[in-house]
Amino acid sequence: MRKEFLPFARPSVSEEAILDVADSIRGGWLAMGAKTIRFEETFARYVGAKYALAVNSATAGLHCALMALGIGPGDEVITTPMTFAATVNAILFTGAKPVFADIDRRTLNIVPENIERAVTKASKCLIPVHFAGMPCDMDGIEAIADKYGLAVVEDAAHALGASYKGRRIGADRGARRLSVFSFHPTKNITTGEGGMICTADEELAEKIMVLRQNGMSKGAWNRYAAKGSANYDIFFPGLKYTMMDIQAAIGSSQMKELDSFNRRRAELAAFYLRELDGAAGIILPRRAPWEHEHSWHIFTPFIDTERLGFSRDEFMARMKERNIGTALHYQALHLFTCYHKITGKGRGDLPEAEYVSDRIVSLPLFPAMSDEDARDVVAAIKEVCQC
């Protein structure tokens, strides 16, 4: 058994990033400024977006995106029950109602046919979530959006570096289309906390620029600079959602390492898939049938509870006893008291999501993991499952 605990995730931050953060601190400019703009420009080039707008979390990004689209009371937003609470909270913050459409257990992503069945006259927007870094069936989702005149906000928190049919997630998809990324410490890159909104829609981008800084006119962030103006206008009520330069300094450095980070994630995922193939008690992730590149934010097999005779939670406890960290992404949202009351959905209503919710587990997966770490994970799984 391992002597030291192996966490589910651990960020890798370079000395270059640390020095750039120190430069911001010494220079006295900590809030949004030139380094944030530089990070936005680098990010936009990488994903192929006309606009990339930094915010202080992906939750803020989703909220800003929905507000810019004019989503509000009386509107419905269709999304997946297999996601983090932030996806649905952002809908609720606007006063709109979340509507769940079931997933496919093979891809862990929302099913276009289920989305269409959920569309009503009140539907205004779709939020597909690229779960674990596996791109959704965007052709099918876009076809439904076009048919019913719906906006699309891609929750791309897991999907930085992923691609769908040769296009990176976040690349321009036209009017009323946005993508939102996360830079939480567990994500493919980190800024400590933070997020990015990408779009090709100039009108939405302009609204978001204002929304994220208290409704103040664009450029107000630099009013304290030597060439800045102390005067500004407020066009409509906004929120304080801007990113700080000390975060962006980390982000710019992380972008240089993103491809190597993702290659290492893919190597580790391939090792798990190879070494656990045929192992009793483990149901491995499967590839979607459409052309894509997975970003492997997380590696999420299912625990075959029927075969093993114990629960996923018991599996996680036994792995912890062997100094291997695991995580749960996610419990289906309609099984939480809050969202059950809001949506009226309960156990039995979304069977695919419930099957996944009862069995899914996240194994350790981060770029700094060694081959020996990965072997320890596999050995612990086989011991726990008595393979």
ABEGO torsion letter per residue (X at the ends): XBABBBBABBBBBBAAAAAAAAAAAAAGBABBBAAAAAAAAAAAAAAGBABBBBBABAAAAAAAAAAAAGBBBGBBBBBBABBBAAAAAAAAAAGBBBBBBBBBAAAGBBBAAAAAAABBAABABBBBBBBGGBBBBAAAAAAAAAAAGBBBBBBAAAABGBBBGGBBBGBBAEBGBBBBBBABAABABBAGBEBBBBBABAAAAAAAAAAABGGBBBGAAAAABAABBABBBBABBBBBABBBAAAAAAAAAAAAAAAAAAAAAAAAAAAAAAAABGBBGBBBBBBBABBBBBAGABBBBBBBAAAAGBBAAAAAAAAAAAGBBBBBOBBBAAABAAAAAAAGBBBGABAAAAAAAAABBBBBBBAABBAAAAAAAAAAAAAAAGX
